[in-house]
Amino acid sequence: MPIYEYRCDSCGFQKEHLQKMSDPQLTTCPECGKESYSKQLSAAGFQLKGNGWYATDFKGGGKPAAPAPCQTGEGSCSSCVAN
């Protein structure tokens, strides 16, 4: 069941309510009793865990690519170490 955050426009009271998606929206403020209680838009908080698609495809745990070997053999390219 989702948690919805509500705020009263009259008194500023805020509270989270655990509701079914099919439940009607609350309109009466539990603090002041006025009909100005409205649902707020808030970010969902969740964390992906485990070894599923997130860990294998998007986590970014891979090694960086090795630099290309020097083509000239003179140590003049950025991947060479001059002797």
C-alpha positions, 0 to 999 in steps of 0.5 A: 500500500502506498504512503501519501503525504497530505498538507492543509492549506489553512493551518499548514498541518502535514501528515503521511497516510497509508492508503489503498490506491482505490481509497478516496482522497482525504479532504478534511484536515485532522488538525483544524477540521477545514476542507483544505487538506490536499495530497502532495506530490513527493519523491518515492524513496526506494533502493535497488539491492541484490544481483539482478539487472541493476547490479549487472547492467547499470551499477557501473562496477566494471573496470575502466578500459585500458589505454591503447598500446603505443603505435610508434614505440617511441614513448610519444603517445599519452599511453606510453611510459617514456624509457 
